[in-house]
Amino acid sequence: MVERIMPEPFRIKMVESVRVPDKNEREEALKRAHFNMFGLRSQDVYIDLLTDSGTGAMSKQQWAALMMGDEAYAGADSYFHLKEAVKDILGFDYVVPTHQGRAAENVVFGSLVKKGDVIPFNMPFDTTRGHIFNNGGEPLDCVIDEAYRPEVQHPFKGNVDIDKLEAAIAKYGKERIPLVMVTITNNSGGGQPVSLENLRQVSDVCRRHGIPLFLDAARMAENAYFIKAREEACRDLSVAQILKATMDTADAITVSCKKDPLVNIGGMICSRTEELHNTFLPRVILFEGYATYGGLAGRDLEALAQGLREMVDEQYLAHRIGQVRYLGELLGEGGVPCVTPAGGHAIFIDAAAFFPHIPQSAYPADVLSIEIYREGAIRGIGLGALAFATPDETGKIIYPKLELYRLAINRRTYTNHHIQFVAQTIVDVYRRRDSVRYGLREGYSPALKGMKHFLVHLEPYDL
Ligand SMILES: *Cc1c(COP(=O)(O)O)cnc(C)c1O
């Protein structure tokens, strides 16, 4: 049953035309892109759900804030506006901007990780994984087992398994664990939330062992919204209060501000102590820019400060999360196997269940990307073996447990009618799934551990 849908809590003031390329144009575009969704041009796409990163619509208040940018190199007013917003909304005293989330990761992991270190996570996002590898460390998944079972219902599938975390600390010791990180919501595991109770438990474990707790907080407002909806003890708190309480569990956070903070570009590192903040500054200056602008223009900092205040608006969040759920419900009604319950920013289709006749080594999630693009010029992305399979010490390929295809919903961008079209298109592909009898192999493949799917060229072959 599709729940009653919430209409858009905004009206449209400026339009951006999009067109549906015809069948021939789509085939040509696929060839030009080497069958990789990242290779398509935006004009080849009708509805673009590749990512919800930096693709949302800013409010009129944010556009107005752009005009207030102070472009001083050091100590700009705009930086102090950001600092105030961070203190008000998140409670951290220290913030350094970065040009986006992975830049914050470069600074944090480059400053704190040495060769042989292990970083326990629920699950790391792909760029996070990449930065840890790049600094000689290893991320370690400690998410609860339910996260690996797309068909199982659990309100907080992003939770850390406390026993796994304790075991990791017992095994590697504080000397090899410079920090613990929890991704909220858990993007790689289907945009699944982490409960406040679980974060408090993780925080206690970390404090007991003297290990700092970091959050990868790209989707912190959505996580807080889920906590309000699903965690009994938090039902009567506002999303803003829950978000603050969430932040209270952590020593520091990295944020891709292209996600919940509602800007098209930007990132930041927020921390609780001057000592930790200072640890990051040399690397910020080396890679990003001076500490009060970190690779962003003053106007970007203004838009970000405003976006942080808007992201906790409960009507906005109810519509956004409702729209994602609506897509999940429509797909579910059509029989399409999805990760349940729906996540905050995206619907993840279980590509292994969608195409059970395509082996994981033939990249079923990426075959699904191609077929959905063919059917309706809709762009999503495969997140399975192509993205995450890695050889072990003996060279044997270790395949990821999940073979997912993601439809990320842009913030304040598409209407519920767009969502209906997406669902219809995918249900049509599902009905003809048995006739899809090909796999993909790699042509050009870059040496980029954990992230080659951005650049790889693919070639279809008959199965
Ligand atoms: C997007 C994202 C990142 C990386 O941020 P960018 O702004 O794309 O560099 C890191 N972690 C999570 C959870 C993300 O969703």
The ligand as an SDF file (V2000), in Angstrom:
LIG
                    3D

 15 15  0  0  0  0  0  0  0  0999 V2000
   29.3400   12.3000   -0.3480 C   0  0  0  0  0  0  0  0  0  0  0  0
   29.9100   11.6820    0.8170 C   0  0  0  0  0  0  0  0  0  0  0  0
   31.2520   11.8320    1.1160 C   0  0  0  0  0  0  0  0  0  0  0  0
   32.2280   12.5690    0.2080 C   0  0  0  0  0  0  0  0  0  0  0  0
   31.8770   13.8920    0.0340 O   0  0  0  0  0  0  0  0  0  0  0  0
   32.1550   14.7180   -1.3140 P   0  0  0  0  0  0  0  0  0  0  0  0
   31.5620   16.0510   -1.0130 O   0  0  0  0  0  0  0  0  0  0  0  0
   31.4740   14.0050   -2.4280 O   0  0  0  0  0  0  0  0  0  0  0  0
   33.6130   14.7810   -1.5210 O   0  0  0  0  0  0  0  0  0  0  0  0
   31.7180   11.2480    2.2550 C   0  0  0  0  0  0  0  0  0  0  0  0
   30.9220   10.5290    3.0580 N   0  0  0  0  0  0  0  0  0  0  0  0
   29.6190   10.3620    2.8010 C   0  0  0  0  0  0  0  0  0  0  0  0
   28.7700    9.5690    3.7250 C   0  0  0  0  0  0  0  0  0  0  0  0
   29.0700   10.9270    1.6740 C   0  0  0  0  0  0  0  0  0  0  0  0
   27.7830   10.7350    1.4190 O   0  0  0  0  0  0  0  0  0  0  0  0
  1  2  1  0
  2  3  1  0
  2 14  2  0
  3  4  1  0
  3 10  2  0
  4  5  1  0
  5  6  1  0
  6  7  2  0
  6  8  1  0
  6  9  1  0
 10 11  1  0
 11 12  2  0
 12 13  1  0
 12 14  1  0
 14 15  1  0
M  END
$$$$
